[in-house]
């Protein structure tokens, strides 16, 4: 189910959930918000990928547990498609699904929202991810990744980190523990623009799609370990 593409500054949203009532509620919320519109719906991951390719939404609100192709697989397919580089996937989940969320972020999701998120917060999150702040809830996501990493096998510092400068590694550590660019800038006594440049360069060098993947990479490569604090 799709609608005609919109133009201009309107944020275009694709809703993916196997429950019709959930999609109806999200559609009513998004369509009632000035500057936002729902351009498509899907009840499974395979359809979601097809609609994403047809409509090129700005944001996909993606449920994880669905029949057939689930949200994890759909997220990976969307993130791997070079024609969908500008599409941001936001996972809708519950805190009981930590492992699923971790895998979704590894697969390219820009962040996550709990399904009982307040309407105003959900709308704010959509705008946040469109603006490029990929990690929607830095501290909550940090806790999520740490909880997962605590049960993962220990890793030694990966050689891939050798492409980063000392400052880029330092900034990446601070991103991984949930600091915003402004907080990192204050911590390192540099400007927010300088911090943003370091973050962008680290992402490019490591092939990270967004800040969320940069956080996961920091834990997987041993740059940050559970419990580490600056």
N, C-alpha and C positions, 0 to 999 in steps of 0.2 A: 504494500500500500504506500503510494508516494504522492507528493503534491508537486506543483510546479516550483522550479527554483526561484529563489528570491535574489535580489541584488542589493547593492549598497552596503550599509553597516549592519544589516539584520543578521543576528546570530542564528544559524540554521542547525537544527537539532534532529537527530535520528533516535527513536525510542526502540529499544530491544528488550523484550520481556515476554515470556510465554503466557503470562496472565493478562487477558484482555482488560480487566478492570484496572490493573496497575498502569497499563499504557494509557487508558482513558484518563486516569487521574493526572498522570504526567503531562499528557497533551493539553488538558484544560489549564494546568498551571503554566506551562511554557507559552502557549498561545495567548494567554491573558497578559503576559509580560511584554511591555513595550520594547521593541527592538529584538524580539525573539520570535521564532516560528518553528513549528514541527514540519519537517519536509518528508518524513517517512516513518513507518513503523515496521517491526518485524517480530515474529514470535519464535524464531530460532536463529542460530548463528549463521547458517548457510544463506538464508534470506537476508540477514543483516549485511553480509558481505556484498551481496548483489545490489542491495539498495544503496549501500555506501558508494559503490562504484558508479551507480547511475546518478545519484544526487549530490555526491561530494559534500556532505554536511560538515559543519565546523566541529561539532561535538556529537559523539555517539554515547548515549547512556546505555550501558551494556550490563544486562543481568548475566550471572555466571552459570547458574544451573538451569539448563533448558534441554528439552529432548533433541535428539539428533546431534547436530553440531553445536557444542556448548559455547559459552561466552569466552572461554580461554582460547579455544581454537579459532573462533571468529576474530578475536583481538589480534592473535598472531598473524592471521591472513591479512587483515587490514593494515597492520603495522609493516608488514613485509612488502606491500604493494607500493612501488615508487610513485604511482599516480595518486596515492592517498596520503602523501607526506603531510599535508595540511590538516588531516583529519585527526582529532584528539579523542581517544577512547577513555571514558570515565566508567569505572566498574561500579556497579551497584551491588552491595553485599551486606553481610552481617559480620560482626567481629568473630563469630564462631568459625568463619571460613578463612582464617589467616593464611593457611597454605595456598589456597586458591588465589587470594589477593597477591601474594608474593609471586606466584607464577604468572599472573596477569601483568604485573609490573615488569617482570622479566620479558614478557612477550610484547611489550610496547605500550601498555596502558599508561596514560598520563597521571593517573591517580585513582582514588576510590572515594565513594560516598556510602555511608551506611543507609540502608533503606528507610529508616525512620528519621532521616535528616529533616529538619524543619524546612518548609517550602522556601522561605527567604534565603536560607543557607544554600539550598540546592541551586537556586537561581544565581546567587553570588558566586558559587563554585563554577558554574558554567562560564560566566564572564571571566573569572580568574584564569581558567585554563585556556580560553581563547586569547587572552592577553599574554600568554606565554609562560605564566607561572604554573608549570606542569605539576608540581607536587602540591596537591590541594591542601593537605593537612600535614605539614612537615613533622611535627612532634608525634602525632598519632602514627604516621607511616614509619617513623624511626623506631617506635616501640614495636610495631608489627614486624619489621625486618630483624630487629634484635631478637625477638622471640623466636623467629624462624632460625636465625643464625646460631642461636644457642644450642640447637639440636643438630646443626650441620657439622660435617667433618672439619677439623682444623685445617686452615690453609696457610701456606707461606706466602710472603710478599711476591706477587706475580710480576714477572719480567715486563709485562705489558705496560706497567706503570712507568717504565723507563722513558717513555715518550713525553712524560710530563715534566715541567720544571718543578723545582722545590716549592715555589709559591703556588703553582697549580695543584700540586698534591695537598698542600696545606688547606687551600680553599675547598678542595673536594672533600677532605675530612670534615670540615665545618658544615658543608652542605649535607653530608651523610648523617650528622647528628641533629639535623632539623633547623639549622640557622637560616634565616632569610638573608638576602643580599645586604640589606641594611644592617643586620646584626653582624654579619661577617665583616663588613666595612668598618664598623665601630670596633670590633675585636682586633682587627689588624691595622687600624689607624690608616685606612686608605679610603678612597671615595667609593660610593656605591657603583659608579660607572666602571671603575677599575675592577671591582669584584665581579661585576657582570661579564666583563671581558675575560677574566680568568676562568669563570664557569663555562662560558661559551667555547673557549679554546680547549678546555679539558673534554667537553662533550664531543667536539669535532675530532680531536686526536684519538679518543677511545671509541668513536662510533656510537655514542650514546644518543638515543632519540630525544631524550629530555632529562630533566632533573631526577625524575623518579628512577630511570635506569642508571643514572650516575650514582645514586644512593646504593642500589643493589650491587653495582660493580665495585663500589668501595668496600662492601662487606665480602663479596666473593673473592676479591683479590688480596684480602688481608690488610688493606690500608686502614680499615677501621674494624675493631672487634667489639662484640657486645659489652656494654658497660664503659666504653672509652669516652672520656670527656676532655675537652680542650683545656 
